[in-house]
Amino acid sequence: MSNTSTSDPIRLDWAAHKLRLQADSTEPGAGNAEDDLFSFMEEEAQERPPTQTEAPWVLLIVDDEQQVHEATTLTLRRGRIGDRPFRFLHAHSAAEAREVILAEPHIDLVLLDVMMETRDAGLRLVRELRGPLGRQDLKILIRSGQPGAEHEGSIEQRYAVEGYMQKTQQTFGLMMDVISKILLGADERLDTAN
């Protein structure tokens, strides 16, 4: 078979590709160096693999109400802290949260409801995490739907948690501010909005 055969699939594909390129270059606006540059830059940005610093923050949402999971995810999914997005894990009880925490060694922050299986299930989980499970390194933000049930300062001191919020106060701005303070520390806070 000769190299000039028209039945050669590689040659036919290349010929079709050349025709597409020629057709594209005759369209209005084709050949504009600025358009080509932006197109190239967009392709390069899309193909660039994430770097180590862009690894997402892993947040475990622990709440017995599905709508709290949905609202939290919806609220925070557009947020970034330190140019890192969020990845969400979910548990609907303290027992399920314990399993997730034991199975997933790298969780950056637990958003923990107090009242689930029992009136104090979340607080019991904190005691277990800080005590027998030895997870003093795990950052925990208590979120309560029961205003006035316990004073914020007393919960933070008695249970060695990093923060306390009322669910009714949870706007995007406030949540990002509180979470960035916990994850980055007060001195290292970065721009938290997209």
C-alpha positions in Angstrom: 0.0 0.0 0.0 1.4 3.4 -0.9 1.8 6.3 1.5 -0.6 8.4 -0.6 -3.5 6.1 -0.3 -6.8 7.9 0.5 -8.0 4.9 2.4 -5.4 5.3 5.1 -7.4 6.3 8.2 -4.6 8.5 9.7 -4.3 10.5 6.5 -8.1 10.9 6.2 -8.3 12.1 9.9 -5.4 14.6 9.3 -7.0 15.8 6.1 -10.4 16.3 7.9 -8.6 18.1 10.7 -6.8 20.4 8.2 -10.1 21.2 6.6 -11.7 22.1 10.0 -8.7 24.3 10.7 -9.1 26.1 7.4 -12.9 26.5 7.9 -12.3 27.9 11.4 -9.8 30.4 10.1 -12.3 31.8 7.6 -14.9 32.6 10.2 -15.4 36.2 11.2 -13.0 37.2 13.9 -10.7 34.1 13.3 -7.0 34.7 13.4 -7.4 37.5 16.0 -4.3 37.0 18.1 -6.0 38.4 21.3 -8.8 35.8 21.0 -6.3 33.1 20.4 -4.3 34.1 23.4 -7.3 34.2 25.7 -8.5 30.9 24.4 -5.1 29.3 25.0 -5.0 30.8 28.5 -8.5 29.4 29.4 -7.5 25.9 28.1 -4.2 26.1 30.1 -6.0 27.1 33.3 -8.6 24.3 32.9 -5.9 21.7 32.3 -3.6 22.8 35.2 -3.7 20.2 38.0 -4.5 21.5 41.5 -1.5 22.2 43.6 -1.0 21.1 47.2 -2.0 24.5 48.5 -5.4 24.2 46.7 -6.4 21.0 48.5 -9.9 21.6 49.9 -10.7 22.1 53.5 -12.6 19.1 54.8 -15.6 20.0 56.8 -17.7 17.4 58.6 -21.3 18.6 59.0 -23.0 16.8 61.9 -26.7 17.5 62.3 -29.9 15.3 62.4 -31.7 17.7 60.2 -31.1 17.2 56.4 -32.1 20.8 55.6 -29.2 22.0 57.8 -26.8 19.9 55.7 -28.3 21.3 52.5 -28.3 24.9 53.7 -24.7 24.7 55.0 -23.4 23.2 51.8 -25.3 25.7 49.7 -24.0 28.6 51.8 -20.4 27.5 51.9 -19.9 25.9 48.5 -18.9 29.2 46.9 -16.5 30.1 49.7 -12.8 29.8 49.8 -10.4 30.3 52.6 -6.7 30.8 51.8 -7.6 30.1 48.1 -8.9 26.7 49.1 -12.4 25.5 48.5 -14.4 23.2 50.9 -15.2 19.5 50.7 -18.1 18.3 52.8 -18.6 15.1 54.7 -21.9 14.4 56.4 -23.2 12.6 59.5 -26.7 12.7 60.8 -26.0 11.6 64.4 -23.2 11.6 67.0 -22.7 7.9 66.4 -22.4 8.3 62.7 -20.0 11.3 63.2 -17.8 9.1 65.4 -17.6 6.5 62.6 -16.7 9.2 60.0 -14.0 10.7 62.2 -12.4 7.3 62.9 -12.5 6.5 59.2 -11.4 9.8 57.8 -8.1 10.9 59.5 -7.9 14.3 57.9 -10.9 16.5 58.8 -10.2 20.2 59.2 -13.3 21.2 61.1 -16.4 19.6 62.5 -19.6 21.7 62.4 -21.5 20.0 65.3 -25.1 20.2 66.4 -25.8 19.7 70.1 -29.2 18.1 70.1 -29.5 15.0 67.9 -30.2 11.5 69.3 -30.3 13.0 72.8 -30.5 16.5 74.2 -26.7 16.6 74.6 -25.4 14.1 72.0 -23.1 16.6 70.4 -21.5 17.6 73.7 -21.1 13.9 74.7 -19.3 13.4 71.4 -16.9 16.3 72.1 -16.1 14.7 75.5 -15.4 11.4 73.8 -13.3 12.9 71.1 -11.2 15.0 73.6 -11.0 12.1 76.1 -10.9 8.4 75.1 -10.4 9.0 71.4 -7.6 11.5 72.0 -8.6 13.9 69.2 -7.5 17.2 70.8 -6.2 18.3 67.4 -9.7 18.1 65.8 -11.2 21.6 65.5 -14.9 21.7 66.5 -17.5 24.5 66.0 -20.6 23.9 68.0 -23.8 25.0 66.3 -27.0 25.1 68.3 -30.5 25.7 67.3 -31.5 26.3 70.9 -30.8 29.9 71.8 -29.9 30.5 75.4 -29.6 26.8 76.2 -26.0 27.3 77.3 -23.8 30.4 77.2 -21.3 30.5 74.4 -18.3 31.1 76.6 -19.2 28.3 79.0 -19.5 25.8 76.2 -16.1 26.8 74.7 -14.4 26.5 78.0 -16.1 23.4 79.4 -15.8 21.4 76.2 -12.5 22.6 74.6 -14.1 23.6 71.3 -12.9 26.3 68.9 -16.2 28.1 68.6 -20.0 28.3 69.2 -22.7 29.7 66.9 -26.4 29.9 66.9 -27.9 28.4 63.8 -30.1 31.4 63.4 -27.0 33.7 63.0 -25.4 31.7 60.2 -25.1 34.0 57.2 -22.4 33.5 54.6 -20.2 36.4 55.9 -20.4 35.4 59.5 -19.8 31.7 58.9 -16.8 32.5 56.6 -15.4 34.8 59.3 -15.8 32.3 62.1 -14.5 29.4 60.1 -11.5 31.3 58.7 -10.6 32.3 62.3 -10.7 28.7 63.4 -8.9 27.2 60.4 -6.3 29.9 59.9 -6.0 31.5 63.3 -6.7 35.1 64.1 -3.3 36.4 62.9 -3.4 34.5 59.6 -6.8 35.4 58.2 -7.0 35.8 54.5 -9.6 37.0 52.1 -12.5 34.6 52.5 -14.8 35.6 49.6 -14.5 34.4 46.0 
